[in-house]
Amino acid sequence: MPGAVVPTVRIQAEDFDIAAEIAEMTQGRADIGAIVTFSGLCRDEAGRLAALELEHYPGMAEAEIGRIAAEAVGRWPLQGLTAIHRHGRIAPGENIVLVVAASAHRQAAFEAANFLMDYLKSRAPFWKKEHHTDGSQGGWVDAKEADDEAASRWEEGVPKRN
């Protein structure tokens, strides 16, 4: 079913099944030669973190992720693109984010997934608060400079659609 790719974007409290997301994207498709996935998990920060609380502004977060995903579809020849981001209280070891990029060839899928994750980390409107194992609450986590630097490389002449 070739044609214009419409990215799938979901923000949800529930966990997701990576294999099911890949199966849904590839079912009945013979034009896909590469699937690249990235799944981000909550870390325990050396045993210090009991949970990470993620908040978002409903509507705004979906729109911004949709905009970034649409840009990825415009940059690379993709057959599919899915971005799922969870919100709520997430324990160490649990899934936070999933990106699935499908293309005829691996390079486009790798680059699109990398692009989307760089922008999700630096520009998607989510706020993170730490809950520590000692029962205390940490502050809201600031964005990391490294995430901004990673996203900025896509603005510096990275080749677009092949």
DSSP file with accessible surface (Angstrom, degrees, kcal/mol):
  #  RESIDUE AA STRUCTURE BP1 BP2  ACC     N-H-->O    O-->H-N    N-H-->O    O-->H-N    TCO  KAPPA ALPHA  PHI   PSI    X-CA   Y-CA   Z-CA
    1    1 A M              0   0  165      0, 0.0    28,-0.0     0, 0.0    27,-0.0   0.000 360.0 360.0 360.0  62.5    0.0    0.0    0.0
    2    2 A P        +     0   0  108      0, 0.0     2,-0.3     0, 0.0    77,-0.1  -0.238 360.0  94.5 -63.7 161.2    2.5    2.6   -1.2
    3    3 A G  S    S-     0   0   61      0, 0.0     2,-0.2     0, 0.0     0, 0.0  -0.933  79.1 -11.7 146.4-166.7    1.5    6.3   -1.1
    4    4 A A        -     0   0  100     -2,-0.3     2,-0.5     1,-0.1    75,-0.0  -0.420  68.0-130.0 -65.4 128.8    1.8    9.2    1.2
    5    5 A V        -     0   0   31     -2,-0.2    75,-0.1    73,-0.2    -1,-0.1  -0.707  17.5-163.2 -84.1 126.8    3.0    8.1    4.6
    6    6 A V        -     0   0  122     -2,-0.5    75,-0.3    67,-0.0    64,-0.0  -0.952  22.1-130.2-108.8 112.9    0.9    9.4    7.5
    7    7 A P        -     0   0   30      0, 0.0     2,-0.5     0, 0.0    75,-0.2  -0.292  11.8-131.1 -63.1 147.3    2.9    9.1   10.7
    8    8 A T  E     -a   82   0A  56     73,-2.7    75,-2.7    61,-0.1     2,-0.4  -0.893  27.8-178.6 -97.6 125.8    1.2    7.4   13.7
    9    9 A V  E     +a   83   0A  39     -2,-0.5     2,-0.4    73,-0.2    75,-0.2  -0.996   4.0 171.9-128.8 125.6    1.6    9.5   16.9
   10   10 A R  E     -a   84   0A  73     73,-2.4    75,-2.4    -2,-0.4     2,-0.5  -1.000  17.7-168.4-135.0 138.3    0.3    8.3   20.3
   11   11 A I  E     +a   85   0A  23     -2,-0.4     2,-0.3    73,-0.2    75,-0.2  -0.997  31.3 154.2-120.8 124.1    0.7    9.7   23.8
   12   12 A Q  E     -a   86   0A  25     73,-1.8    75,-1.3    -2,-0.5     4,-0.1  -0.979  51.9-136.9-150.6 156.5   -0.6    7.3   26.3
   13   13 A A  S    S+     0   0   40     -2,-0.3    -1,-0.1    73,-0.2    73,-0.1   0.804  83.2  87.7 -81.7 -32.1   -0.3    6.1   29.9
   14   14 A E  S    S-     0   0  128      1,-0.1    -2,-0.1    -3,-0.1    73,-0.1  -0.293  84.9-108.1 -70.5 152.8   -0.4    2.4   29.0
   15   15 A D        -     0   0   87     71,-0.1     2,-0.3     1,-0.1    -1,-0.1  -0.197  33.4-135.0 -67.8 167.7    2.6    0.4   28.1
   16   16 A F        -     0   0   14     68,-0.1     2,-0.6    -4,-0.1    79,-0.1  -0.870   6.5-126.7-126.1 159.9    3.1   -0.6   24.4
   17   17 A D     >  -     0   0   95     -2,-0.3     4,-2.2     1,-0.2     5,-0.2  -0.933  14.5-161.3-109.8 110.0    4.2   -3.8   22.8
   18   18 A I  H  > S+     0   0   48     -2,-0.6     4,-2.2     1,-0.2     5,-0.2   0.920  90.8  49.3 -59.7 -46.4    7.1   -3.3   20.5
   19   19 A A  H  > S+     0   0   68      1,-0.2     4,-2.7     2,-0.2    -1,-0.2   0.897 110.8  50.8 -62.2 -39.5    6.6   -6.5   18.5
   20   20 A A  H  > S+     0   0   46      2,-0.2     4,-2.5     1,-0.2    -1,-0.2   0.888 108.9  51.5 -66.2 -37.4    2.9   -5.7   18.0
   21   21 A E  H  X S+     0   0   18     -4,-2.2     4,-1.9     2,-0.2    -2,-0.2   0.909 112.2  46.0 -65.7 -41.6    3.7   -2.2   16.7
   22   22 A I  H  X S+     0   0   48     -4,-2.2     4,-2.2     2,-0.2    -2,-0.2   0.939 112.6  50.7 -65.1 -45.5    6.2   -3.6   14.2
   23   23 A A  H  X S+     0   0   54     -4,-2.7     4,-1.9     1,-0.2    -2,-0.2   0.908 109.4  50.9 -60.0 -41.2    3.7   -6.3   13.1
   24   24 A E  H  < S+     0   0  132     -4,-2.5    -1,-0.2     1,-0.2    -2,-0.2   0.907 112.2  46.9 -63.3 -40.5    1.0   -3.7   12.6
   25   25 A M  H  < S+     0   0   21     -4,-1.9    -1,-0.2     1,-0.2    -2,-0.2   0.856 120.1  36.9 -70.2 -34.1    3.3   -1.6   10.5
   26   26 A T  H >< S+     0   0   45     -4,-2.2     3,-2.4    -5,-0.1    -2,-0.2   0.608  80.1 126.0 -98.4 -11.0    4.6   -4.5    8.3
   27   27 A Q  T 3< S-     0   0  155     -4,-1.9     3,-0.1     1,-0.3    -4,-0.0  -0.242  89.6  -2.7 -56.4 124.0    1.5   -6.6    7.9
   28   28 A G  T 3  S+     0   0   83      1,-0.2     2,-0.5     2,-0.0    -1,-0.3   0.594 102.9 129.0  72.8  12.7    0.8   -7.3    4.2
   29   29 A R    <   +     0   0   45     -3,-2.4    -1,-0.2     1,-0.1    -4,-0.0  -0.874  27.0 166.3-106.8 126.7    3.7   -5.1    3.1
   30   30 A A  S    S+     0   0  106     -2,-0.5    -1,-0.1    -3,-0.1    -3,-0.0   0.388  72.3  72.3-111.0  -1.0    6.3   -6.3    0.6
   31   31 A D  S    S+     0   0   45     48,-0.1     2,-0.5     2,-0.0    -1,-0.1   0.522  75.6  93.8 -91.6  -5.4    7.7   -2.8    0.0
   32   32 A I        +     0   0   31      1,-0.1    72,-0.3    -6,-0.1     3,-0.1  -0.776  38.3 165.1 -93.1 124.0    9.4   -2.5    3.4
   33   33 A G        +     0   0   62     70,-2.0     2,-0.3    -2,-0.5    71,-0.2   0.503  65.4  34.8-110.6 -10.7   13.1   -3.6    3.5
   34   34 A A  E     -B  103   0A  15     69,-2.2    69,-2.1    71,-0.2     2,-0.4  -0.992  52.5-172.1-149.8 137.2   14.1   -2.2    6.8
   35   35 A I  E     -B  102   0A  53     -2,-0.3     2,-0.5    67,-0.2    67,-0.2  -0.999   9.9-172.3-125.2 126.0   12.6   -1.5   10.2
   36   36 A V  E     -B  101   0A  19     65,-2.7    65,-2.9    -2,-0.4     2,-0.4  -0.982   7.2-173.9-118.4 129.5   14.5    0.5   12.7
   37   37 A T  E     -B  100   0A  60     -2,-0.5     2,-0.4    63,-0.2    63,-0.2  -0.926  12.5-170.3-121.6 149.1   13.2    0.8   16.3
   38   38 A F  E     -B   99   0A  93     61,-2.3    61,-2.4    -2,-0.4     2,-0.5  -0.990   6.3-174.5-132.1 127.4   14.3    2.7   19.3
   39   39 A S  E     -B   98   0A  45     -2,-0.4     2,-0.5    59,-0.2    59,-0.2  -0.992  10.2-154.4-122.8 128.2   12.8    2.1   22.6
   40   40 A G  E     -B   97   0A  12     57,-2.6    56,-3.5    -2,-0.5    57,-1.4  -0.873  12.5-164.3-102.0 132.9   13.6    4.3   25.6
   41   41 A L  E     -B   95   0A  89     -2,-0.5     2,-0.4    54,-0.3    54,-0.2  -0.816  26.5-104.0-114.6 156.0   13.4    2.9   29.1
   42   42 A C        -     0   0    5     52,-2.5    51,-3.3    49,-0.4     2,-0.2  -0.629  37.8-146.7 -76.5 129.6   13.3    4.5   32.5
   43   43 A R        -     0   0  141     -2,-0.4    51,-0.0    49,-0.2    -1,-0.0  -0.636  13.9-135.2 -92.7 159.5   16.6    4.1   34.3
   44   44 A D     >> -     0   0   81     -2,-0.2     5,-2.9    47,-0.1     4,-0.6   0.475  34.8-130.0 -92.5  -0.3   17.0    3.7   38.1
   45   45 A E  T >45S-     0   0   58      1,-0.2     3,-1.3     3,-0.2    -2,-0.0   0.952  75.4 -42.8  50.4  57.2   19.9    6.2   38.2
   46   46 A A  T 345S-     0   0  107      1,-0.3    -1,-0.2     2,-0.1    -3,-0.0   0.830 113.5 -53.0  59.9  37.2   22.2    3.8   40.2
   47   47 A G  T 345S+     0   0   38      2,-0.1    -1,-0.3     1,-0.0    -2,-0.2   0.423 120.2 104.0  84.1   1.1   19.4    2.7   42.5
   48   48 A R  T <<5 +     0   0  100     -3,-1.3    85,-2.4    -4,-0.6     2,-0.5   0.774  62.5  76.0 -86.0 -25.8   18.4    6.3   43.5
   49   49 A L  E   < +D  132   0B   7     -5,-2.9    83,-0.3    83,-0.3    -2,-0.1  -0.763  43.7 175.2-100.9 125.0   15.2    6.6   41.3
   50   50 A A  E    S-     0   0B  37     81,-3.0     2,-0.3    -2,-0.5    82,-0.2   0.772  73.3 -18.1 -89.5 -33.1   11.9    4.9   42.3
   51   51 A A  E     -D  131   0B   3     80,-1.8    80,-2.6    40,-0.2     2,-0.4  -0.978  53.1-131.5-167.1 159.2    9.9    6.4   39.4
   52   52 A L  E     -DE 130  90B  19     38,-2.9    38,-3.1    -2,-0.3     2,-0.6  -0.984  20.1-149.9-119.2 129.8    9.8    9.1   36.8
   53   53 A E  E     -DE 129  89B  48     76,-3.1    76,-2.4    -2,-0.4     2,-0.5  -0.913  12.4-165.1-103.4 120.9    6.7   11.1   36.5
   54   54 A L  E     -DE 128  88B   2     34,-2.6    34,-3.1    -2,-0.6     2,-0.3  -0.933   7.1-177.7-111.0 126.9    6.0   12.5   33.0
   55   55 A E  E     +D  127   0B  87     72,-2.7    72,-2.7    -2,-0.5     2,-0.3  -0.872   2.2 178.7-117.6 154.5    3.5   15.2   32.3
   56   56 A H  E     -D  126   0B  32     -2,-0.3    70,-0.2    70,-0.2    31,-0.0  -0.939  36.8-108.4-146.4 166.3    2.4   16.7   29.0
   57   57 A Y    >>  -     0   0  148     68,-0.8     4,-2.3    -2,-0.3     3,-0.6  -0.892  45.0-125.2 -98.3 104.5    0.0   19.3   27.7
   58   58 A P  T 34 S+     0   0   91      0, 0.0     2,-0.9     0, 0.0     0, 0.0  -0.216  91.1  13.8 -54.4 138.5   -2.6   17.2   25.9
   59   59 A G  T 3> S+     0   0   46      1,-0.1     4,-2.0     0, 0.0     5,-0.1  -0.350 121.7  64.6  91.3 -51.7   -3.1   18.3   22.3
   60   60 A M  H <> S+     0   0   95     -2,-0.9     4,-2.4    -3,-0.6     5,-0.2   0.919 101.3  48.5 -69.3 -43.4    0.0   20.4   22.2
   61   61 A A  H  X S+     0   0    0     -4,-2.3     4,-2.6     2,-0.2     5,-0.3   0.937 113.1  47.2 -64.3 -45.4    2.3   17.4   22.7
   62   62 A E  H  > S+     0   0   63     -5,-0.3     4,-2.6     1,-0.2    -1,-0.2   0.913 112.6  50.2 -61.8 -42.4    0.6   15.3   20.0
   63   63 A A  H  X S+     0   0   65     -4,-2.0     4,-2.2     2,-0.2    -1,-0.2   0.916 112.2  46.3 -63.7 -42.7    0.7   18.3   17.6
   64   64 A E  H  X S+     0   0   49     -4,-2.4     4,-2.3     2,-0.2    -2,-0.2   0.932 114.4  46.2 -68.7 -43.3    4.4   18.9   18.2
   65   65 A I  H  X S+     0   0    2     -4,-2.6     4,-2.9     1,-0.2     5,-0.2   0.915 112.2  52.6 -65.4 -38.7    5.4   15.2   17.8
   66   66 A G  H  X S+     0   0   25     -4,-2.6     4,-2.6    -5,-0.3    -2,-0.2   0.902 108.3  50.6 -61.4 -39.0    3.2   15.0   14.7
   67   67 A R  H  X S+     0   0  113     -4,-2.2     4,-1.9     2,-0.2    -2,-0.2   0.932 112.4  45.9 -64.4 -44.5    5.0   18.1   13.2
   68   68 A I  H  X S+     0   0    1     -4,-2.3     4,-2.0     2,-0.2    -2,-0.2   0.921 113.5  49.4 -65.3 -42.6    8.4   16.5   13.9
   69   69 A A  H  X S+     0   0    0     -4,-2.9     4,-2.3     1,-0.2    -2,-0.2   0.909 109.2  52.1 -64.0 -41.0    7.2   13.1   12.5
   70   70 A A  H  X S+     0   0   54     -4,-2.6     4,-1.8     1,-0.2    -1,-0.2   0.887 107.4  53.1 -63.5 -35.6    5.8   14.8    9.4
   71   71 A E  H  X S+     0   0   61     -4,-1.9     4,-1.6     2,-0.2    -1,-0.2   0.915 107.4  51.3 -65.3 -39.7    9.2   16.5    8.9
   72   72 A A  H  X S+     0   0    0     -4,-2.0     4,-2.2     1,-0.2     3,-0.3   0.925 108.0  51.8 -61.9 -42.1   10.9   13.1    9.0
   73   73 A V  H  < S+     0   0   19     -4,-2.3     5,-0.4     1,-0.2    -1,-0.2   0.866 110.7  49.3 -63.2 -33.9    8.5   11.8    6.4
   74   74 A G  H  < S+     0   0   50     -4,-1.8    87,-0.4    -5,-0.2    -1,-0.2   0.786 113.1  46.6 -74.6 -26.2    9.4   14.8    4.2
   75   75 A R  H  < S+     0   0   15     -4,-1.6    -2,-0.2    -3,-0.3    -1,-0.2   0.801 116.6  34.8 -84.8 -35.8   13.2   14.3    4.7
   76   76 A W  S  < S-     0   0    0     -4,-2.2     2,-1.5    85,-0.2    -1,-0.1  -0.937  84.1-109.3-126.6 150.0   13.5   10.5    4.1
   77   77 A P        +     0   0   42      0, 0.0    27,-0.6     0, 0.0    28,-0.3  -0.587  54.7 171.3 -77.3  92.3   11.7    8.0    1.8
   78   78 A L  E     - C   0 103A  10     -2,-1.5    25,-0.3    -5,-0.4   -73,-0.2  -0.744  39.0-162.2-106.4 152.4    9.7    6.1    4.5
   79   79 A Q  E    S-     0   0A  42     23,-3.0     2,-0.3     1,-0.4    24,-0.2   0.510  82.3  -4.0-102.2 -12.7    7.0    3.5    4.2
   80   80 A G  E     - C   0 102A   8     22,-1.4    22,-2.7   -75,-0.1    -1,-0.4  -0.935  54.9-168.7-172.8 154.1    5.9    4.0    7.8
   81   81 A L  E     - C   0 101A   4     -2,-0.3   -73,-2.7   -75,-0.3     2,-0.4  -0.928   7.6-178.7-154.5 126.2    6.7    6.0   11.0
   82   82 A T  E     -aC   8 100A   8     18,-2.6    18,-2.4    -2,-0.3     2,-0.4  -0.990   3.6-175.7-127.5 137.2    5.3    5.5   14.5
   83   83 A A  E     +aC   9  99A   3    -75,-2.7   -73,-2.4    -2,-0.4     2,-0.4  -0.991   5.1 178.8-131.5 123.1    6.1    7.5   17.6
   84   84 A I  E     -aC  10  98A   1     14,-2.8    14,-2.6    -2,-0.4     2,-0.4  -0.994   1.4-178.7-124.6 129.6    4.6    6.5   21.0
   85   85 A H  E     -aC  11  97A  15    -75,-2.4   -73,-1.8    -2,-0.4    12,-0.2  -0.997  15.4-143.6-129.9 130.9    5.4    8.4   24.2
   86   86 A R  E     -a   12   0A  21     10,-2.9     2,-0.3    -2,-0.4   -73,-0.2  -0.552  12.2-166.5 -89.4 158.4    4.1    7.5   27.6
   87   87 A H        +     0   0   54    -75,-1.3     2,-0.2    -2,-0.2   -32,-0.2  -0.869  45.7  50.4-134.0 168.7    3.0    9.8   30.4
   88   88 A G  E    S-E   54   0B  24    -34,-3.1   -34,-2.6    -2,-0.3     2,-0.6  -0.601 101.7 -20.0 100.9-163.3    2.3    9.3   34.1
   89   89 A R  E     -E   53   0B 151    -36,-0.2     2,-0.5    -2,-0.2   -36,-0.2  -0.739  63.7-173.8 -88.5 122.8    4.4    7.5   36.7
   90   90 A I  E     -E   52   0B   0    -38,-3.1   -38,-2.9    -2,-0.6     3,-0.1  -0.971  12.1-144.7-124.6 126.2    6.9    5.1   35.1
   91   91 A A    >   -     0   0   34     -2,-0.5     3,-2.2   -40,-0.2   -49,-0.4  -0.485  38.6 -79.9 -86.2 156.5    9.1    2.8   37.1
   92   92 A P  T 3  S+     0   0   44      0, 0.0   -49,-0.2     0, 0.0    -1,-0.1  -0.268 119.3  27.8 -54.0 137.6   12.7    1.9   36.2
   93   93 A G  T 3  S+     0   0   58    -51,-3.3     2,-0.2     1,-0.3   -50,-0.1   0.204  96.5 116.3  92.5 -14.5   12.8   -0.8   33.5
   94   94 A E  S <  S-     0   0   77     -3,-2.2   -52,-2.5   -52,-0.1    -1,-0.3  -0.548  72.7 -97.7 -87.4 155.3    9.5    0.3   32.0
   95   95 A N  E     +B   41   0A  24    -54,-0.2   -54,-0.3    -2,-0.2     3,-0.1  -0.424  38.9 169.4 -68.6 142.0    9.1    1.7   28.5
   96   96 A I  E     +     0   0A  20    -56,-3.5   -10,-2.9     1,-0.4     2,-0.3   0.672  63.9  10.6-114.1 -48.2    8.9    5.4   28.0
   97   97 A V  E     -BC  40  85A   9    -57,-1.4   -57,-2.6   -12,-0.2    -1,-0.4  -0.971  53.4-167.6-140.8 148.4    9.1    6.0   24.3
   98   98 A L  E     -BC  39  84A   0    -14,-2.6   -14,-2.8    -2,-0.3     2,-0.4  -0.996   2.1-175.7-137.6 133.4    9.1    4.0   21.0
   99   99 A V  E     -BC  38  83A   0    -61,-2.4   -61,-2.3    -2,-0.4     2,-0.5  -0.999   3.9-175.5-124.4 130.0   10.0    5.1   17.5
  100  100 A V  E     -BC  37  82A   0    -18,-2.4   -18,-2.6    -2,-0.4     2,-0.4  -0.991   3.7-176.5-125.7 120.1    9.5    2.7   14.6
  101  101 A A  E     -BC  36  81A   0    -65,-2.9   -65,-2.7    -2,-0.5     2,-0.4  -0.973   3.4-168.3-119.4 132.3   10.7    3.8   11.1
  102  102 A A  E     +BC  35  80A   0    -22,-2.7   -23,-3.0    -2,-0.4   -22,-1.4  -0.955  17.0 150.3-121.7 136.8   10.2    1.7    8.0
  103  103 A S  E     -BC  34  78A   0    -69,-2.1   -69,-2.2    -2,-0.4   -70,-2.0  -0.942  56.2-104.9-151.5 172.8   11.8    2.2    4.6
  104  104 A A  S    S+     0   0   39    -27,-0.6     2,-0.3    -2,-0.3   -26,-0.1   0.837 108.4  32.1 -70.5 -31.7   12.9    0.3    1.6
  105  105 A H  S  > S-     0   0  147    -28,-0.3     4,-1.2   -71,-0.1     3,-0.5  -0.950  83.2-120.5-130.8 151.4   16.5    0.6    2.7
  106  106 A R  H  > S+     0   0  173     -2,-0.3     4,-2.9     1,-0.2     5,-0.2   0.801 101.0  64.0 -63.1 -37.3   18.1    0.8    6.1
  107  107 A Q  H  > S+     0   0   96      1,-0.2     4,-2.7     2,-0.2     5,-0.2   0.919 103.2  47.6 -60.2 -44.1   19.8    4.2    5.9
  108  108 A A  H  > S+     0   0    4     -3,-0.5     4,-2.6     1,-0.2    -1,-0.2   0.914 113.7  48.6 -62.7 -41.2   16.6    6.2    5.6
  109  109 A A  H  X S+     0   0    0     -4,-1.2     4,-2.3     2,-0.2     5,-0.2   0.926 112.7  47.9 -66.2 -43.6   15.0    4.2    8.5
  110  110 A F  H  X S+     0   0  109     -4,-2.9     4,-2.4     2,-0.2    -2,-0.2   0.945 115.1  44.8 -60.1 -49.0   18.1    4.7   10.7
  111  111 A E  H  X S+     0   0   42     -4,-2.7     4,-2.9    -5,-0.2     5,-0.2   0.914 113.3  49.4 -65.3 -42.5   18.3    8.4   10.0
  112  112 A A  H  X S+     0   0    0     -4,-2.6     4,-2.6    -5,-0.2    -1,-0.2   0.923 113.0  47.0 -64.0 -42.7   14.6    9.1   10.4
  113  113 A A  H  X S+     0   0    5     -4,-2.3     4,-2.5    -5,-0.2    -2,-0.2   0.924 114.2  47.8 -64.1 -42.8   14.5    7.2   13.7
  114  114 A N  H  X S+     0   0   72     -4,-2.4     4,-2.6    -5,-0.2    -2,-0.2   0.929 112.4  49.2 -63.3 -46.3   17.6    9.1   14.9
  115  115 A F  H  X S+     0   0    0     -4,-2.9     4,-2.1     2,-0.2     5,-0.2   0.943 111.8  48.5 -56.7 -50.4   16.1   12.5   13.8
  116  116 A L  H  X S+     0   0    0     -4,-2.6     4,-2.6     1,-0.2    -2,-0.2   0.927 112.6  47.8 -62.8 -42.3   12.8   11.8   15.5
  117  117 A M  H  X S+     0   0   19     -4,-2.5     4,-2.6     1,-0.2     5,-0.2   0.915 108.3  54.6 -66.0 -41.2   14.4   10.8   18.8
  118  118 A D  H  X S+     0   0   22     -4,-2.6     4,-1.3     1,-0.2    33,-0.3   0.919 113.8  42.0 -58.1 -41.3   16.8   13.8   18.8
  119  119 A Y  H  X>S+     0   0    9     -4,-2.1     4,-3.1     2,-0.2     5,-0.9   0.863 111.1  55.0 -76.0 -34.1   13.8   16.1   18.5
  120  120 A L  H  X5S+     0   0   10     -4,-2.6     4,-0.7    -5,-0.2    -2,-0.2   0.921 110.4  47.4 -62.1 -42.2   11.6   14.2   21.0
  121  121 A K  H  <5S+     0   0   75     -4,-2.6    23,-0.2    -5,-0.2    -1,-0.2   0.820 125.1  28.7 -67.9 -31.2   14.4   14.5   23.6
  122  122 A S  H  <5S+     0   0   21     -4,-1.3    -2,-0.2    -5,-0.2    -1,-0.2   0.738 132.4  20.2-105.4 -24.7   14.9   18.2   23.1
  123  123 A R  H  <5S+     0   0   90     -4,-3.1    -3,-0.2    -5,-0.2    -2,-0.1   0.584  82.3 108.8-128.9 -11.8   11.7   19.7   21.9
  124  124 A A  S  <<S-     0   0   14     -5,-0.9     2,-2.1    -4,-0.7   -63,-0.1  -0.511  76.6-114.4 -70.9 136.4    8.7   17.6   22.7
  125  125 A P        +     0   0   17      0, 0.0   -68,-0.8     0, 0.0     2,-0.4  -0.467  66.4 131.7 -78.9  77.7    6.6   19.3   25.5
  126  126 A F  E     -D   56   0B  26     -2,-2.1     2,-0.4   -70,-0.2   -70,-0.2  -0.959  41.5-152.6-122.3 147.2    7.0   16.8   28.3
  127  127 A W  E     -D   55   0B 117    -72,-2.7   -72,-2.7    -2,-0.4     2,-0.4  -0.970  10.7-156.5-121.4 134.9    8.0   17.6   31.9
  128  128 A K  E     -D   54   0B  56     13,-0.5    13,-3.5    -2,-0.4     2,-0.4  -0.939   9.0-174.2-118.7 133.3    9.8   15.0   34.0
  129  129 A K  E     -DF  53 140B  44    -76,-2.4   -76,-3.1    -2,-0.4     2,-0.3  -0.983  19.8-133.2-125.4 135.5    9.9   14.8   37.8
  130  130 A E  E     -D   52   0B  34      9,-1.4     8,-2.5    -2,-0.4     2,-0.5  -0.668  10.2-162.1 -89.5 141.5   11.9   12.3   39.8
  131  131 A H  E     -DF  51 137B  13    -80,-2.6   -81,-3.0    -2,-0.3   -80,-1.8  -0.994  22.1-142.8-118.5 119.7   10.6   10.2   42.7
  132  132 A H  E >   -D   49   0B  35      4,-2.8     3,-1.7    -2,-0.5   -83,-0.3  -0.463  17.8-120.6 -88.2 157.2   13.5    8.9   44.8
  133  133 A T  T 3  S+     0   0   91    -85,-2.4   -84,-0.1     1,-0.3    -1,-0.1   0.732 111.5  63.8 -66.0 -22.0   13.8    5.5   46.5
  134  134 A D  T 3  S-     0   0  125    -86,-0.4    -1,-0.3     2,-0.1     3,-0.1   0.404 122.2-104.3 -83.2   5.4   14.2    7.2   49.9
  135  135 A G  S <  S+     0   0   68     -3,-1.7    -2,-0.1     1,-0.3     2,-0.1   0.280  83.6 121.7  93.0 -11.1   10.6    8.6   49.5
  136  136 A S        -     0   0   49     -5,-0.1    -4,-2.8     1,-0.0     2,-0.5  -0.407  59.5-125.5 -81.3 160.8   11.7   12.1   48.6
  137  137 A Q  E     -F  131   0B 112     -6,-0.2    -6,-0.2    -3,-0.1     2,-0.1  -0.915  17.6-146.3-106.8 133.7   10.7   13.9   45.4
  138  138 A G  E     -     0   0B  12     -8,-2.5     3,-0.1    -2,-0.5     2,-0.0  -0.311  29.5 -94.9 -81.9 177.4   13.3   15.4   43.2
  139  139 A G  E     -     0   0B  54      1,-0.2    -9,-1.4   -10,-0.1     2,-0.3  -0.145  54.2 -69.0 -81.6-178.2   12.8   18.5   41.2
  140  140 A W  E     -F  129   0B 116    -11,-0.2     2,-0.4     1,-0.1   -11,-0.3  -0.595  59.3-113.9 -71.8 135.5   11.6   18.8   37.6
  141  141 A V        -     0   0   56    -13,-3.5   -13,-0.5    -2,-0.3     2,-0.2  -0.580  26.5-134.9 -79.4 128.0   14.4   17.5   35.4
  142  142 A D        -     0   0  138     -2,-0.4    -1,-0.1     1,-0.1     2,-0.0  -0.487  28.5 -98.0 -77.3 151.1   16.0   20.1   33.1
  143  143 A A        -     0   0   72     -2,-0.2     2,-0.3     1,-0.1    -1,-0.1  -0.376  43.0-116.1 -63.7 146.9   16.7   19.4   29.5
  144  144 A K    >>  -     0   0  102    -23,-0.2     4,-1.5     1,-0.1     3,-0.6  -0.689   5.7-134.7 -90.8 141.9   20.2   18.4   28.8
  145  145 A E  H 3> S+     0   0  143     -2,-0.3     4,-2.5     1,-0.2     5,-0.2   0.870 106.7  61.0 -59.7 -35.5   22.5   20.5   26.7
  146  146 A A  H 3> S+     0   0   63      1,-0.2     4,-2.3     2,-0.2    -1,-0.2   0.861 101.2  53.3 -61.9 -34.6   23.7   17.3   24.9
  147  147 A D  H <> S+     0   0   31     -3,-0.6     4,-2.1     2,-0.2    -1,-0.2   0.910 109.3  47.9 -67.2 -41.0   20.1   16.7   23.7
  148  148 A D  H  X S+     0   0   70     -4,-1.5     4,-2.1     1,-0.2    -2,-0.2   0.907 111.7  50.4 -64.5 -41.2   19.9   20.2   22.2
  149  149 A E  H  X S+     0   0  110     -4,-2.5     4,-1.1     2,-0.2    -2,-0.2   0.904 108.5  52.2 -64.1 -40.4   23.3   19.7   20.5
  150  150 A A  H  < S+     0   0   26     -4,-2.3     3,-0.5     1,-0.2     4,-0.4   0.923 112.0  45.9 -61.8 -43.1   22.1   16.4   19.1
  151  151 A A  H >< S+     0   0    0     -4,-2.1     3,-1.4   -33,-0.3     4,-0.3   0.876 104.7  62.1 -68.5 -34.1   19.0   18.0   17.6
  152  152 A S  H >< S+     0   0   36     -4,-2.1     3,-1.6     1,-0.3     4,-0.4   0.794  88.4  70.4 -66.7 -24.4   20.9   21.0   16.2
  153  153 A R  G >< S+     0   0   92     -4,-1.1     3,-1.0    -3,-0.5     5,-0.4   0.799  90.2  61.9 -63.7 -25.1   23.0   18.8   13.9
  154  154 A W  G <  S+     0   0    9     -3,-1.4    -1,-0.3    -4,-0.4     4,-0.3   0.684 101.0  53.3 -74.0 -15.1   19.9   18.1   11.8
  155  155 A E  G <  S+     0   0  114     -3,-1.6     2,-0.3    -4,-0.3    -1,-0.2   0.475  91.9  79.6 -93.1  -4.0   19.7   21.9   11.1
  156  156 A E  S <  S-     0   0  143     -3,-1.0    -1,-0.2    -4,-0.4    -2,-0.1  -0.283 122.7 -71.9-103.7  45.7   23.3   21.9    9.8
  157  157 A G        +     0   0   71     -2,-0.3    -2,-0.1    -3,-0.3    -3,-0.1   0.716  68.2 168.4  82.3  21.2   22.9   20.6    6.4
  158  158 A V        -     0   0   35     -5,-0.4    -1,-0.2    -4,-0.3    -4,-0.0  -0.483  49.3 -97.6 -64.0 134.0   22.2   16.9    7.0
  159  159 A P        -     0   0   86      0, 0.0     3,-0.1     0, 0.0    -1,-0.1  -0.215  40.4-149.7 -56.9 143.2   21.0   15.5    3.7
  160  160 A K        -     0   0  128      1,-0.3   -85,-0.2    -3,-0.1   -84,-0.1  -0.104  54.6  -6.4 -94.9-157.6   17.3   15.3    3.2
  161  161 A R              0   0  128    -87,-0.4    -1,-0.3     1,-0.1   -85,-0.2   0.151 360.0 360.0 -40.1 131.2   15.3   12.8    1.1
  162  162 A N              0   0  132     -3,-0.1    -1,-0.1   -87,-0.1   -54,-0.0  -0.509 360.0 360.0 -79.7 360.0   17.3   10.4   -1.0
